[in-house]
Amino acid sequence: MIKGNHQRSEYENYLLVSDKTKTLRGTYTHFIKTKALMSTLSSMVSKQSNTYIYNGESYVSSLTNSEIQKIQSAFDFGTYNSSIEKLKYIFMDIGDRLF
């Protein structure tokens, strides 16, 4: 348990979320990949679009902007929510199941 005024890092928050799901792996490599993907998805949300580019390929997201915002919130606060499970659809789209 973290006590005091310690501010958790993005990686610590990722580990807290990944510990509650089989969708994510709790390694630093997977954290970096997920962080890059979430940056791309957040950019998509800010543009009010449903398309995103990942590793030079264009994709149409099956997730709503609201769902993506809930996923980002889980990572921001290190608190699992069921929206995390919807990342599997993005992973299938991009053909990478090793997150």
Buried (B, 14 or more C-beta within 10 A) or exposed (E): EEEEEEEEEBBBBBBBBBEBBEBBBBEEEBBEBBBEBBEBBBEBBEEEEBEBEBEEEEBEBEBEBEBBBBBBEBBEEBEBEEBBBBBBEBBEBBEEEEB
